[in-house]
């Protein structure tokens, strides 16, 4: 029997209102403030906030169940909000001084991110000066901070991929998010000009993957912080793809039950092809959920045992989620292509789910062509390819 999830129970109560705002989110090209307020009111934004600052530290499976349900109501909201939540897990690996700066006076503070190392920086005394127009920062309108990625170099000339944290007062938002999918996620550009980032707000990514960050060990009683940052950062993508696919199954059934073919008047619901499509997609989505739940529970159990994952385990965690997304997209495609032309209208939920589903597979972390190579190299005993993220 599945463990009770009080956060999911609270979320379920507000999902109808969030679903009603899905078109509004697309019109605004960002998450409506009303949605943020509703989600904050149940404390979902504190899921991965350390208890020392009033956080909940809920388990990864509990969180991903919530994000899947949220995505079924409005995937744009789920995309932005999930990242705002999971970045707290990442920030908890920074120095105590940085965490006090971020959450000491405002435990509700959250961060967006733009971590591809496209900006420029100059090493200066006590930190770096950073400049860049940092794209793809989902939910930046609702963030108090932004996490940026950049490459430093050590004395041996080796590249050190790192993260820096910058307050909202020191960047501006460029309103350039015009997309075909996930329109309401507000994935805009943060423009940063010659901003000083002190060392206390800088961490090397490798240290955050291997238990050597400045914040490692600050919370010895926690079950979620004895873990690498990246699996938590990425968990929402697969959860959203799952939630969209589960919702698409429901929408397809509702439409097909009463659908009549325009030219012949024939009832669609008892035709053989629609029955085959919903059966196969349902099996595929249920298989994806089972696969993801097993993976997320493995994350959880590693943290509870305070056992860092092996290279093999990390490879599977990464690629399992990408393959589940591939299955979910296949399931959505199978249903949408048979839902009829009327469902291409922009006010129809089916076409929005179709677009959102494909967007869940478009992130660098969920690209299955990349993930298949990562796992394939591991299975064949080859060294990891540094060109693969």
PyMOL commands that set and color helices and strands:
alter all, ss='L'
color gray80, all
select helices_A, chain A and resi 6-20+22-28+33-41+44-46+51-53+60-73+75-91+96-103+140-142+168-170+183-185+199-201+205-209+229-257+272-305+311-336+341-344+349-360+368-379
alter helices_A, ss='H'
color red, helices_A
select strands_A, chain A and resi 111-114+120-124+127-137+145-153+159-167+172-174+188-198+202-204
alter strands_A, ss='S'
color yellow, strands_A
deselect
rebuild
show_as cartoon
